[in-house]
Amino acid sequence: MCFIYQDSSTFKRLSDHTASDLIQPLFDTEAFSSFTFATRKAPTCFLGTIGLAQGSKARYPGETVPYERWIGGKPINAFSLYYANCGGSIGFGTNYACDVNNDTLYLNTTSEKYWQFEMDGVELEDVKIAVKSQAVINTVKDYIGMPKKFLKEFTSKYSIPWDGLYGAYTVPCNATSYLPDLNFKAQNGILTIKATHYVYTEEPLPNGKCVLDFEDSQAFGFGPEWYFGLQIIQDYCVGFSWPSYSLKGWPPVPLPGVISFTKNSKMGLC
C-alpha cells in the first residue's frame, strides 16, 4: 500500500523502518483499526507492508489492535483477502468480502507462527503424491514451493526446462491452455490452482517465454515443504480467523485458528 502520510493526522513514526496509522473502515458501525507496518520512504509518500498475523505474534514496536468483530457476545479476530488482475480487497474483522457459501472449505490451522494447515496429497494430472504434510500460505512469496522430487517429476513429464539466465523454469506463454490444474487434498476437501495462475503471463521474458511459478522449497523456501504464494488468493478469496470462533454457522463455536477458501467469483469481473 502507498499513501501520503502528510494528509493523515493519526500517522506515527515508531522507528526508522516502522510506523503506525489508523485505517478507516467501510462501514460506520465498525471500529477503526490501528496497524503497524514496515516502511520505506518515497519522495512524497510511505510505502507500507502490513503484516497480517495474529496480534499476539507482532514482532515490531508499537501496538497493532486485533481485528475484532463481536458476534453473539464473542470476539472474532479475522480478516479476508482476494486478488485479481483488476484489483482486490482486504476485509478486517470479517470474511464478508469472500461471499462464503456452502462450497466454502474450512481448514483448521496447525501452527501459531504461520498460516499453516495439514494436507493429505497433491496431484498434477498423472503426477501424484499421497503424503501427510504441512502447507503454509505466505503472500510474500511469488512462487508455489514444493519438494524437489515432485517438482522434477512434473517438469520432466512436460519437458519444462530450467533457464539458468532467469533462474526459473520457463514455458511457452500459451502453456496455460494445456498444463493441468494443481490439486491439493486438504483435510475434508480439495484446493485447486489453475495454470492461468501458476504461469506468470503478465510480463513475458525477453525470449518470449513465461515463468512457471514453481520452486524447490528446500533451495528457495523458509522451512515448510509446501507453501503458497500469491496464486492461492487469486483462485480463492481466503479468510483467516484465530484462535477463537469460526465465522461458519451459528452460534460461534470455540476452535483453533481457521482458514476459509471460497472460489474467487471476482475474477470473472476482470
C-alpha positions as CSV (number, residue, x, y, z in Angstrom):
1,M,0.0,0.0,0.0
2,C,1.1,3.6,-0.6
3,F,-0.3,6.7,1.0
4,I,0.6,10.4,1.5
5,Y,1.4,10.4,5.2
6,Q,1.3,14.2,5.5
7,D,-2.5,14.0,5.0
8,S,-3.0,11.8,8.0
9,S,-3.5,13.2,11.5
10,T,-3.0,9.8,13.1
11,F,0.3,8.7,11.4
12,K,3.0,8.0,13.9
13,R,6.7,7.1,13.3
14,L,7.7,4.2,15.6
15,S,11.3,3.7,14.3
16,D,13.4,4.2,11.2
17,H,11.6,1.3,9.5
18,T,8.2,1.1,11.1
19,A,5.1,3.3,11.5
20,S,1.5,3.1,12.6
21,D,-1.7,4.6,11.4
22,L,-5.5,4.2,11.7
23,I,-7.4,2.8,8.8
24,Q,-11.0,3.9,8.3
25,P,-13.5,1.0,7.9
26,L,-16.0,0.9,5.0
27,F,-19.0,1.0,7.4
28,D,-19.6,3.4,10.3
29,T,-20.6,0.5,12.6
30,E,-17.1,-1.0,12.6
31,A,-14.2,0.2,14.8
32,F,-11.2,1.9,13.4
33,S,-8.1,-0.4,13.3
34,S,-4.6,0.6,14.2
35,F,-1.9,-1.0,12.1
36,T,1.8,-1.3,12.5
37,F,3.7,-1.7,9.2
38,A,7.2,-1.8,7.8
39,T,8.0,1.2,5.6
40,R,10.3,2.6,3.0
41,K,10.1,6.3,2.2
42,A,9.5,7.6,-1.3
43,P,9.7,11.3,-2.2
44,T,6.0,12.1,-1.3
45,C,4.7,9.0,0.5
46,F,5.4,6.0,2.6
47,L,5.2,2.5,1.1
48,G,3.9,0.2,3.8
49,T,3.7,-3.5,4.1
50,I,1.1,-4.6,6.6
51,G,1.8,-7.9,8.5
52,L,-1.4,-9.9,8.6
53,A,-0.7,-12.1,11.5
54,Q,-2.1,-13.0,14.9
55,G,-1.9,-9.9,17.0
56,S,-0.1,-11.6,19.9
57,K,2.7,-12.5,17.5
58,A,3.7,-9.0,16.5
59,R,7.4,-8.6,16.0
60,Y,7.7,-4.8,15.5
61,P,7.5,-1.9,18.0
62,G,4.1,-0.4,18.6
63,E,0.7,-2.0,19.0
64,T,-1.5,-3.4,16.3
65,V,-5.0,-3.8,17.6
66,P,-6.5,-7.2,16.7
67,Y,-9.2,-7.1,14.0
68,E,-12.3,-7.8,16.2
69,R,-16.0,-8.2,15.5
70,W,-18.3,-9.1,18.3
71,I,-20.8,-11.8,17.4
72,G,-23.1,-13.3,20.0
73,G,-21.0,-11.7,22.7
74,K,-17.9,-13.4,21.5
75,P,-14.9,-11.7,19.8
76,I,-14.0,-12.7,16.3
77,N,-10.4,-11.9,15.2
78,A,-10.4,-12.2,11.4
79,F,-9.5,-10.8,8.1
80,S,-10.0,-11.9,4.5
81,L,-8.5,-11.1,1.1
82,Y,-8.6,-11.8,-2.6
83,Y,-6.6,-10.6,-5.5
84,A,-7.3,-10.3,-9.2
85,N,-5.5,-8.5,-12.1
86,C,-8.1,-5.7,-12.0
87,G,-8.0,-5.2,-8.2
88,G,-8.5,-6.9,-4.9
89,S,-10.0,-6.5,-1.4
90,I,-9.0,-6.9,2.2
91,G,-11.6,-7.1,4.9
92,F,-10.7,-6.7,8.6
93,G,-12.8,-8.2,11.4
94,T,-14.8,-10.2,8.9
95,N,-14.7,-12.6,5.9
96,Y,-17.7,-10.8,4.3
97,A,-15.5,-9.9,1.3
98,C,-15.5,-13.6,0.4
99,D,-19.2,-14.2,-0.1
100,V,-18.9,-17.5,1.8
101,N,-21.3,-20.2,0.7
102,N,-22.0,-24.0,1.0
103,D,-18.9,-24.8,-1.1
104,T,-16.5,-22.8,1.1
105,L,-13.8,-25.0,2.5
106,Y,-12.8,-24.5,6.2
107,L,-9.4,-25.8,7.4
108,N,-8.0,-25.7,10.9
109,T,-4.6,-24.1,11.4
110,T,-1.8,-26.2,12.7
111,S,0.7,-23.5,13.8
112,E,0.8,-20.4,15.9
113,K,3.6,-18.9,13.8
114,Y,2.4,-19.4,10.2
115,W,-1.0,-19.6,8.4
116,Q,-0.4,-23.3,8.1
117,F,-2.7,-26.3,7.5
118,E,-2.4,-30.1,7.1
119,M,-2.6,-31.6,3.6
120,D,-3.0,-35.2,2.6
121,G,-1.9,-35.3,-1.1
122,V,-1.1,-33.4,-4.3
123,E,-1.7,-34.1,-7.9
124,L,-0.8,-32.5,-11.3
125,E,-2.7,-34.8,-13.7
126,D,-0.6,-38.1,-13.7
127,V,2.0,-36.8,-11.2
128,K,0.5,-37.7,-7.8
129,I,1.7,-38.0,-4.3
130,A,-0.2,-39.1,-1.2
131,V,1.6,-37.5,1.8
132,K,0.8,-36.1,5.2
133,S,2.5,-32.8,5.2
134,Q,2.0,-29.1,6.2
135,A,1.3,-26.3,3.8
136,V,1.8,-22.6,4.6
137,I,0.2,-19.5,3.0
138,N,2.8,-16.8,2.6
139,T,1.8,-14.0,0.2
140,V,5.4,-12.5,0.4
141,K,6.4,-15.4,-2.0
142,D,5.7,-15.1,-5.7
143,Y,6.1,-18.9,-6.1
144,I,4.5,-22.1,-5.0
145,G,7.1,-24.1,-3.1
146,M,7.2,-27.9,-3.3
147,P,9.7,-30.8,-2.7
148,K,12.3,-31.2,-5.4
149,K,11.2,-34.8,-6.2
150,F,7.7,-33.7,-7.0
151,L,8.9,-30.7,-9.0
152,K,11.3,-32.8,-11.0
153,E,8.6,-35.4,-11.9
154,F,6.3,-32.7,-13.2
155,T,8.8,-30.7,-15.2
156,S,10.2,-33.9,-16.7
157,K,6.8,-35.1,-17.8
158,Y,6.0,-31.9,-19.6
159,S,9.6,-31.2,-20.8
160,I,9.8,-27.9,-18.9
161,P,13.4,-26.6,-18.8
162,W,15.3,-24.7,-16.1
163,D,16.5,-21.4,-17.5
164,G,19.7,-20.5,-15.7
165,L,19.7,-17.0,-17.2
166,Y,16.5,-16.1,-15.4
167,G,16.7,-18.5,-12.5
168,A,13.4,-20.1,-13.1
169,Y,11.5,-22.9,-15.0
170,T,10.1,-21.4,-18.2
171,V,7.3,-22.4,-20.6
172,P,5.6,-21.1,-23.7
173,C,3.1,-18.4,-22.6
174,N,0.2,-20.4,-24.1
175,A,1.1,-23.4,-21.9
176,T,-1.9,-22.3,-19.7
177,S,-4.1,-23.9,-22.3
178,Y,-2.7,-27.4,-21.8
179,L,-1.0,-27.6,-18.4
180,P,-3.2,-29.3,-15.7
181,D,-4.7,-27.9,-12.6
182,L,-2.7,-28.3,-9.4
183,N,-4.9,-30.0,-6.8
184,F,-4.2,-30.2,-3.1
185,K,-6.2,-32.7,-0.9
186,A,-6.6,-30.9,2.4
187,Q,-8.5,-32.4,5.4
188,N,-12.0,-32.6,4.1
189,G,-11.7,-31.0,0.6
190,I,-9.6,-30.1,-2.4
191,L,-7.9,-26.9,-3.3
192,T,-7.3,-26.2,-6.9
193,I,-4.8,-23.7,-8.5
194,K,-5.2,-23.3,-12.3
195,A,-2.4,-23.0,-14.8
196,T,-3.6,-19.4,-15.5
197,H,-2.4,-18.5,-12.0
198,Y,0.8,-20.6,-11.7
199,V,2.2,-19.5,-15.1
200,Y,3.1,-15.8,-14.9
201,T,1.9,-14.4,-18.2
202,E,1.6,-10.7,-17.3
203,E,5.2,-9.9,-18.1
204,P,6.8,-12.4,-20.6
205,L,10.6,-12.7,-20.6
206,P,12.7,-11.1,-23.4
207,N,12.9,-14.6,-25.0
208,G,9.1,-14.7,-25.3
209,K,8.7,-17.4,-22.6
210,C,6.8,-17.1,-19.3
211,V,7.9,-18.2,-15.9
212,L,6.4,-21.3,-14.2
213,D,5.7,-20.2,-10.6
214,F,7.0,-23.4,-9.0
215,E,10.2,-23.6,-7.0
216,D,12.2,-26.1,-4.9
217,S,11.1,-25.3,-1.3
218,Q,14.3,-26.6,0.2
219,A,16.5,-24.5,-2.0
220,F,14.4,-21.3,-2.0
221,G,12.0,-21.6,0.8
222,F,11.8,-20.7,4.5
223,G,11.2,-24.1,6.2
224,P,8.0,-25.9,5.2
225,E,8.0,-28.4,2.3
226,W,4.9,-26.8,0.7
227,Y,3.9,-23.2,0.6
228,F,1.5,-21.0,-1.5
229,G,2.4,-17.5,-2.7
230,L,0.0,-15.1,-4.3
231,Q,-1.6,-17.7,-6.5
232,I,-3.9,-19.1,-3.8
233,I,-5.6,-15.7,-3.3
234,Q,-6.2,-15.4,-7.0
235,D,-8.1,-18.7,-7.3
236,Y,-9.7,-18.2,-3.8
237,C,-10.9,-15.5,-1.6
238,V,-9.2,-16.5,1.6
239,G,-10.4,-15.8,5.1
240,F,-8.4,-16.1,8.3
241,S,-9.7,-16.2,11.9
242,W,-7.9,-17.1,15.2
243,P,-7.8,-18.5,17.8
244,S,-11.4,-18.4,18.6
245,Y,-14.8,-18.6,17.0
246,S,-15.4,-19.8,13.4
247,L,-17.3,-17.4,11.2
248,K,-19.1,-20.5,9.9
249,G,-22.6,-21.2,11.3
250,W,-24.3,-20.1,14.5
251,P,-23.8,-20.0,17.4
252,P,-20.0,-19.3,17.4
253,V,-18.1,-22.4,18.5
254,P,-14.5,-22.2,20.0
255,L,-12.0,-23.5,17.5
256,P,-8.3,-23.3,16.8
257,G,-7.4,-20.8,14.0
258,V,-9.4,-21.4,10.9
259,I,-8.7,-20.6,7.2
260,S,-11.6,-20.5,4.8
261,F,-11.3,-20.8,1.0
262,T,-14.1,-19.6,-1.3
263,K,-13.8,-19.7,-5.1
264,N,-13.0,-16.2,-6.2
265,S,-16.0,-15.1,-8.2
266,K,-14.5,-11.6,-8.5
267,M,-12.1,-13.0,-11.2
268,G,-14.9,-13.1,-13.6
269,L,-15.3,-9.3,-13.4
270,C,-11.8,-8.7,-14.8
